[in-house]
Amino acid sequence: MCGIVGAISLGSPSINVDYAKPMTDKLAHRGPDDAGYLFFHTGARHNKKVSFYLNLTDEKFKHINDTLPTIQSNSIQRELRRHDYDLFMGHRRLAILDLSSAGHQPMSDLSKNIWVVYNGEIYNFREIRRELEKLGHKFISNTDTEVIIYAYVEWGIDCIKRFNGMFAFALYDNFQKKFYLCRDRYGIKPVYYTITPYTQTFIFASEIKAILEYKEYTPELDKEALLEYFTFQNIFTNKTLHKDIKILEPGHYLVIDLLSKEIKKFQYWDFDFSEPEKIKDEREYIEELDRLFNQAVERQLVADVEIGSYLSGGIDTGAIVAIASRHFQKSNTILKTFTVGFDLTSASGIELAFDERPKAEYMSYLFKTEHYEMVLKSGDMERCLPSLVYHLEEPRIGQSYPNYYAAKLASKFVKVVLSGAGGDELFAGYPWRYYSAINSKDFDDYVDKYYTFWQRLIPNREIKNLFAPIISEVQHVWTRDIFKEVLKGSNIAKKFFYKANNISPEEYINLSLYFEAKTFLHGLLVVEDKLSMAHSLEVRVPFLDNDLVDFAQKVPVKFKLNNLSEVMKLDENEIAKKQRTNDGKMIIRKTLSKYVPESVHKAVKQGFSGPDASWFKGESIELIKNKFFNSNAYIYKYMDKNTVQRIISEHLSGEKNRRLFIWSLLCFEEWCRIYDR
């Protein structure tokens, strides 16, 4: 896991070489083990065949790469200013595979014409490498990075369809004068880009803060994205809160032709939840899921550093730990596991069940792990907020401070940790969400019902009042259209337009699963990446193994949800009663029941969240009042003070639970302080 940055001149000026090191340094937390810089005169801007480059290291890491000159040396600084460079690629390395200097990036083929900077892990790289070796390719390292290079040489950019893993990488082909920016199927690894308006410089990076170091970009809040966020507590488009900085969508790649300056974007993969043509019985599905799940966990145990695992009280991480611990025991080592719990002294109601430490401790005992815990109190949320928002770079889904502390805890002991993310979104872990729109009359009726459910922070009727200071600038934005556009990409949605017959309840649920994988899961993955890498920690997600995902999409809904027939009769007012349920993920529960205790696989569903609703009314009430019952709050540049205070007061009085809105306000206020000065 690493950090990548770069710049390409698409206009007449050269790239500004002075920004290269500050951009790369900004990602030091993502890669504390090495740094590399590549400056290329491609010849493309003058349509000449002559090209040359400088491949550099950093003075701090000279002992690793003693054959490379350093970017700080006086002779190199003179050389950088003497010539016209139109391409830069930078890298910060977190060494996981092949810890030697052979893993240094930017990395090239033997001809020095194909160059890569790469962030991620490709778990099937050894299989691909063996295939490439049979085709005559030679390797000098044991890295997956080098496999990317020769896979591209052999198969072109379509090689990404062969990669089973998580990745964001930039590749420059000097033979064709083409640059590629690629992201994995599911969006586990983020990458951002923008084009400066005056110099027409294309800039990319693993994190937005690195792009901000290229000072030709002028920071500005994207008000349209702000409206989108405060509707969904997420951003469904490729926008960010930083105007004109985009996130490359999952399953996509960009290609830039340096000769024509043409930029194209292609989608190479998408989710496809649909019923299989040949229905197997449940037993066959359970056996296949068991095989694929074991295979996924085993694949992701490949590393040259120690691997640990998160361990909540749930079935997903419990089963991962059960399988991983067996492999550790075979090598006479002990798996380290990590749990974050909460001080529930001031909690009430449903929040009293939020601390899952007892279940995690019991599973640690069963699986013989070396277990570590952290207990969070209300003050911990406030203390981490500046660092959390700085690293997150923009608010995203959920109350993410527990993730921040979980990563902080794990990073003290390991460089890599396994996570249970993805199981809920693939196997229908949130039944109450799908039920809200299951009885829709047609596609627009479905969109209306599901859109209403997904207005997580404020309903449409509140938008005009809440954003009164900027409403004239965003009144053209219809978040329902944004919502609908996500759904229209699904093959199931297309049946509404091209097929006359009605859509079945199962198809409605699969449409919901498609939507949540594209939006909710993506938001969770971005949060997980940013907050883990803030602590130089790599997080791996076995549930997002390609073979397992392909299988999960074809599992019939009847094997995922237990009470489909009953749910179809639900009145809208009864849906809330289903929110604490042991329905959902039924095939997961049955398959993995042999790995975890009955108290875990039959437990009701609950998320990884703290008792914020109680804290915001109690121990954190002064924080809330000081931040927002204050005319000088940064957010009031964009939001109406009276409306904000009225909504907060509804929570403080106990009239409504507004914890999601208050958390988002806290993050946005801190974001304005850090990024919008």
N, C-alpha and C positions, 0 to 999 in steps of 0.2 A: 504494500500500500504506500502511495507516494503522493506528491503534488506536482502538477504539470502547469507550465505557463508558456506563452509565446506571443509573437507578433509578426504580421506579414504586411508589407507595404503594398497597397493596391493603387496608390497614386504616384505622384512624382517624387515626393520626398523619400529619403531613406528612413528606415526605422530609427528611433532615437535609442541608441545603445546605452545611454545613461540610465534608462529605466529598467534595464534587463536584470541587474542584480537586485535592486530593491523589490521588484516583482517576485523574483524567486525567493528571496529572503522572507517575504511575507508568508510563505508557506513552510517555513522551517519546522513548525509543529507537526506538519504532515510527514516530514522526512528529515529526522535529525541525524541520519547516518551518512549522508553524502550529498553533494551538490554538483550539478553539471550545467554547462552553457554551450550552446551551438549557435554560431553566427554564420549565415550563408549569403554569399553573393551568388544568386541563382542564374544570373544572366537573362532571366525572363523579361525583365522590364525593358531591356534594350534589344530583345530578340537575338541575342548572341549566344553562342554555344559555350563560351568561356564561363566557368563557374569555379568558385573556391570557397573555402570555409575556415573557421577557427573553432576547434573543439577544446573546451577549457574546463578546468576544475576550479575549486575554491581553495584559498590558502589554508582554510581550516581543515580541509580534507586532503591536502597534498600528500600526506603519508599513505593514503589509500591508492592514489593514482599519481605516482611520482614521475610518470612519463608525460603527463599532460601539463601544459603551462597553466598558470593561475590567472583568473580574471583581474586580480588586483595588481599584477606586475606592471611596471611602467612601460615596458616594451609592448605588452599586449594592449594597454590603453592607447598607446600611440598607433598601433596597428588598427584598432577598432575605429579610430577617427580618420585614418588615412584612406580607407576604402568605403565603398558604397554597399551596405548590407541591407537586403530587403526581407530577410527571414531570420527570426530568432526562435529558439526552442530552449526552455529551461526546465530543470528537474530537481526535486528534492526527494531523497530516497529513504524509505523505511525498509530496511533490509529484512526480508522474510525468506526468500529462496536464494540460494547461492550467495552467501554473505561476503564472498571475495570481491576484489576489484573488477572481476569479469562482469559483475552485475551493474556496473556504472552506466548511467544514462546522461545525455542522449546516447543511444546505441545505434550502430549501423551494420549493414551487411559488409562483406569483405571488400566490395567495390567502393564503399564510402558514398554511395548514391541513394540508398534507402535509409532514412533515419526515423527513429521513433522515440517519443517520450510517452510513458505509460504509467497509469495508476490502476492497480487492481490485482486480481489473481485469476488465472485460467486453470481450472482444476483438471482439465483433460489435456494439458499441454504435453504430457509425456506420450500419450497415445498419438497425438498429432506429430510430435517430434519423430517417433519411430516411423510413421508414414512418410515424412519428409526425408528421413535418412535413406529409406528404400528408394526414394526418387533421386538420390545423389547429393543431397545437401549436407554440409558439414557444420558442426556446431563447436564453439569454443567455450561456452558457458553452460551452466545447468539451470538457466533462467527460463521463465515463460516469455520474457520480453523478446529474446532471440527467436523463439518459436513464432511470435507474431510477425517478425521481419520476413522470415523465410516462407511462412504461410502466405504472406502477401506476394512475395516473389513468385510463388508457385501458382496461386489461385486468384491473385488480384484482390480487390477489396471485398469480394464475396467470401473471403476467408473468415470474416467475422461471424458468418452463419454457422461456422464449425466450432466456435469458441463456447465452452460451457463454463461460465464464471461471471465475474463482475469486473467491469473495466470502463475506463475512459482513456483514450489514447489519441495522440496526434502523430501522423505519419507523413513524411515528405518524400516524394518520389522525384529525384532530380532528373531521371531519364525522361519522364513525361511532363515535368514541371507541374506536378499536381500535389496538392496538400489535402489531407483527409483529417477530419475530426470525428471520432466515433464514440458512441456510448452503448453500454450493454442493454440487453433486452428489457430489463425491468427498471432500470434507472437506479441501481444500487450505488454506482459511482457517478457523481455529478460533474458536469463541465459547463462553463459559461463562456459567452462570447459577446463582443460588440464591435462596431465599426465607428471609428472617430469621424465626426462630420467634416472636418476641414482637411486633414491629411489622408483620409481614407485608409487608415491603418486597421486591419483586422486583429483584434486582441482576444486571446482565450486564456482560461485558467481554471484550475480545480475549484477555486474560491473567488468570490467577487472582490474581496479585499486586495487580491493581487492585481486585478484589472484596475482598481482605483489608483494603484501606484504608477500606472502609465498616465502621466499628468495631462495628456492631451484629451483625456476623457473628463467631461465636466459633470460632477455628481448632481443628481436631481431626483426627487421622489417621483415615482410613477403613480399618479393619482388614480388611474384606471385600475392598476394592480392593487392599490390600497382598498378600493371599493370591492374588488373581487375577494380580497382576503377577509374583510370584515363581513362578507356574506357567508363564506364557506369555512372560515378559519384555515384557509389553504388557497393556493393559486393554481387553477386548473390549466391556464394557458401557459405559454413559454415565457411569460413576462416575469419580472422580479420587481421588488420595490425600488430598485435602482433603474431609473429610466434608460431605456435603450440597451440595457444589459439583459440578454436572453439566456435561458437554460436550454441546452440541447435536449430534446425530448428523448425518452427511453426508446430503444429500438430504432434509432435514427443515426445517420451520419451525414456530415457536410463534406462537399468536395469543392475545392477552389482551384480553378485553372489559372495558374500564374501568368499565362500568356494572354488569355482573353479577359482575365479578371472576373470571369463569370463564377458565381457562387450558386450551387444547387444543393438541395437537401432531399434525402431519400429515406423512406421508411423501409427497413428490411425485415421487421418482425412486429407482430401485434398479438395480443391475447385473443383467443377464440374459444369462449365457453360454449359448447354445443353438445347435444346428446350424441353418443356414438351410434353408428348404424347397427352394429351387432351388440345387443345387450347381453352382458355376462351376468351370472348370478353374483350375489353379494360376496360369497366366499372367494370367488376368483379375484374380485376387486381388492379384497382385504389382503390376499396373498401377494398380489402384485404391488400394492402400496407398501407392504412390509419390506419387500425386496428393494424397491426403489428408495425408500426412506433410509434403510441401512446403507445402501450404496451412496446416497447423497452425503450422509454424515462421514462415511469413510473417505470419500473423495476430498472432503474439506479438512481433513486432518493432515494434509500434506504441508509441511513447512520445515525449515531449518532452525526454527526458534520454538519456544514453548507455547502451547495452545491451552487456553482455559475455556470456560463456558459460563454464560449467565445461567442462573437457576432460580426461577420464580417458583411459585406454588402451582404452576399450570402444567398441563400435559405436554405442551410443545417442547419447552426447554427440559422438562423432566425426562422425556424420551430421548432427546439428543444426548443428555448427560449419561443416561443408562447405556446407550450404545457406545459413546465415546470412551466412557470409563473402562469398558471391557477391553478396548484396544490399548489403553494406557496400562492396564494391569498385565497384559501379555508381555509388555516390555519392562515390567517391574518399576513403573513410574506411577505417580498419583496425579489425577486430574484435579486442577484447581477450579473451584466454582465460586460464584459471586452473586449475592442477593442484596437488594436495597429494600429496607422496610421503613415504616413510619411510626412516629410517636403519636399515638391515638388518644392521648390524655384529654384533648379538647374536642375529639371527633364525636359524631352522633349519627344515628340512623344507619344507613347502608354503608357509610364510610368506616364503620367499626370492623368491617371485613376486609379492608384494603391491605392490611399487613399480612403478607403471606409467608413470613419468615418461619413459622412452625412447620409448615408443609415442606419448605425448602430444606430446613434442617433435617427433617426426617428422610427426605430423599438423599441428602448428602450422606447420611448414615447408611442407608441401604446400598448406595453405589460406591461407598468408600472413597469419597472425594475429600480434598483439603479445602475446607469451606471458609469463606470470608463474608462478613456482613457489615452493612452500614445502616444506621438508623437516622432518618431525617426528621428534623424538627421544623417548625414554621419559619424560624429565622434563617435556616439553610437556603430556603427559596430566595429570600431577599439578598443574601450574601453572594450567591452565584450569578445573580441576574446580569450584572455588567459583563462578566466574562462570557456567560452563555449567549447573550444577544450579540456580542462582538463576533463570536465564532459562528453562530447560526446565520448571521448576516441579514436575515429577514425573518419575520415570524412565520411559522409553519404550524402544521397540525398538532394539536394536543398540548398538554402541560409537560414540557420536555425537561424540566429540571431534574426529575428522577433519573432520566437517561444520562444527564451530565454527570451526576454523582456515581452512577453505576460504572461509567467509563473511567472516571477518576479512580475508583476503587480497583478495578481490574488492571488498569495500567501500571499499578504499583508492583504487580507480580508477573504479568505476561505481556507479550506484544500482540497476541491474537486471541480473540474470544469468539465463541459461537453464540448465535442468537436465534430465537424462535420466530422471528418476523416472517410473515407471509402465510403462515398456516391458517389464520382466520380468513384472510381474503381469498384464498384458493379453495377452502373447504367449507365456506358458509358459516363462519363463526359468530356472526351478528344477526341472528334470525329476526329480531324486531325491526331491523332496517328493511329487509326485503319484504316483510309482510305489509309495510305501509303502502305499497303500490301494487300489490298482487292482483287486486280485483279491478284493474284499470279497463276502461272501455276501448281505448285506442292508444296510439303512441303519444299523442299530445296530452291525453289524460294521465298517462303514466309519468310523463315528464313533469306535469304540474304537481302531482302527488309526491314524487320522489324529490323534486326540487324544493318543495316546501319543507320536507324532512331535513334536507341538507343545508338549510339556512341556519347554520350552527350558532352564529353570533347574533345577528339581527335580521328580522324579517324585512321584506321589501317596504312595508309601510313605515319603517323607521329610518330608511336610508336618507330621504330628503331632509329630515330634521337633523339627523346625526352629522351629516356632511354639509350642512348649510354653508359654511365658509367657502367651500369649493364646488358646490353642486352644479354651478353653471359650466364647470369644466368637465364634469363627468356624467351629465344628464343623458348623454347619448349611449352610455354603457348599460346594456341589459344583461344582467347576470344569468337570467333564465336562458338566454341564447347561448351564453358560454357553456352552461350546464348541458344544454341540448346538443351542442356541437361535440362534446365528449362522447355522448351516447351514439351519435350518428356513425361513428367509426366502427361500431360493432356489426358483425355479420348478422346478428339477430335483429338489430334495429333495421337493417336493410330489408328484412322480410316485410316490415310494415309498408314499405314503399313499392316493393316488387312482387308481393304475394297477396292474394286476396283473402286467404283464410285467416282466422283469428290466431292470435298468439296465445300459446298455452301458459298456464301458471308457471310451469318449469322454465319456460323461455323467459318469462318476466324475471324470475330469480337469476337466471344466468346473465340476463342483461344487467341486473344490479351488481352481480359479481364482476362483470366486465368493467362497469363504471368504477367500482371501488378499487379494483386492481390498478386502474389507470390514474386514479386521483388520490384516494386515501392512502393506499400502500406506497405510492410514490412519495407523498409527503412524509410518511414515516421513515422511508429510506433516506431521504435527504437529511432529516433531523439526525438519524442514527449516524450517518457518515460524518456530518460536521462536528457533532459533540464527541464522538469517539476519537476522531483525528485531532481534535483540540488537545487530546491527551496522548497523541502518538500511538493510538491503539487501532488495530485492524479488526473490524467486525465481519464475520462470515455468516451467511444465512442459508443453511442446508435446505430449507423449504423452497428456495428459489434455484435449486438445481434444475437444469433444463429438462432432463428426463422426467423428473418428478412433476414439474409444472405442466408439461405436455400431457401427462397422465391425469393430473388433477382436473384439467379443463374438460376432460371427457367423462369424468365420473358422473353418473346420473344424479340429479337433484334428490331423488328419493333415497339415495344412500348418504346424502349429506345432511338432510333435514328429516326429522323424525315425525313431525306432526303437520305435514303439509296439508292434509285433507281438513284438519281442524282449523288451521290458520286461514284457509280460504273463506271460512265463514265468519271471521272476526269482524266485529264492528271497529271503526277507527278508534273509538274511545277505549277499547280493550287492549290496544297494542302495548301501552305502557306496562301492562301486567306481565308481558313476556320478556321484559328487559333483563330480569334475573332468571335465567333458564339454563337447564342442562341439555337443551336441544342445540342443534347446530354441530357441525364437524362430527357427525355420528360415525362415519367410516374411520375418521382419525381416532375417535374414542375407542372403537372396537379393535382397530389394528394395534394401537399402542398400549392397550390395557395390560398387555403382558409385561410391559416395561415399567409401569408406574403403579403405585398403590391405588386401590379402589377409591379412596377419598379424593384422589386427584382426577382420575379419568371420568368420574361421575359428578364432579363438582360443577356448580353453576359458573357461568361465564362472567368474568370481570376483567377490566383492563388494568394496565400498569399506571396507576394514578394515585396521587396523594389526597389527603382529606382537605382539599383546598376550600371547598364550600364552607366548612366550619372555620378554617383558619382565617379566611377573608372576613368573617363576621366576628372573629375573636382575637387571636394572638397577632394577626397581621392587620388588624383594623386601622391602626395608626399609620402603617405604611400606605394603605389605600387612601386614607384621608389626606395625608401629607402630599401624596402625589397628585391627586385629582380634585380635591376641594381647595384648589390653589390656582388662581388665575394665570400664573406664570408657567403652567405645565406646557411642555412643547407641543403636545397633541392638539392644543386648542388653535393652532395655526390652521389645522385641517378639519377639526371636529367642533361641534357646538357644545359649549361648556354645560349649559343647562340640561341638554339631552343626556350627556354623559353622566352627570351627577344624578339625574333622575333614575337612570338605569341602575347605577351602583346602589342607590338608596333602596331600590326594590330588593336587592340582595341583602343589604345590611339589616333591613327590617324583617327579613324572612318571607317576604311576599312572593319572591321568585328566586330560583337558583340561577344566578348569572355568573357562575365561576369561570366559565369558558371566556365570556366577554371580558371579565376583569383581568384574567391572565393575559389575554391578547392586548388589552390596554397597557398593562405593565410592560410587555415586550415592545410595543410600539413606542411608548414614551422613552424607553431606554434606547431604542433604535434611533429615534430622532436626536437624542443627546449625542450618540456616537457618530452617526452617519449623515445627519441632516443639519449640520451646524453652518 
